[in-house]
Amino acid sequence: MCKVCLSDEIGIEAAARLAGRLAHIMGTSGGRFYVNERGEMFSPGRADDGFSPIYLGHLDGDQWFSPPDGYERP
């Protein structure tokens, strides 16, 4: 298994800012979130009903991992 840290890709300060931004919305107990190909972030099942996803905002390309070789972001 290979462990890849976001802080290695974008720097410790930028990764900490993103973590703080997510913690502000999701809380500090952690949890899953997803980033789609357009940089939109969602957290599954976090809405008041316990099922609906919550939109976590847009993520600029320089705040996330680089795309794989041969793939261009939309």
LINRALIN-V353694 format. One line per field, one symbol per residue. ss: DSSP state (h for helix, s for strand, l for the rest). phi: phi as a letter, one per 30 degrees, with the letter a starting at -180 (. if undefined). A space follows every 50 residues. Layout:
ss = ???
phi = ???
This chain:
ss = lllllhhhhhlhhhhhhhhhhhhhhhlllllllssllllsssslllllll lllsssssllhhhlllllllllll
phi = .ccccddddcjdddddddddddddccjcdikdbbbddciccbcdicdedi bddcdcjcbdedcbddddeiccdd
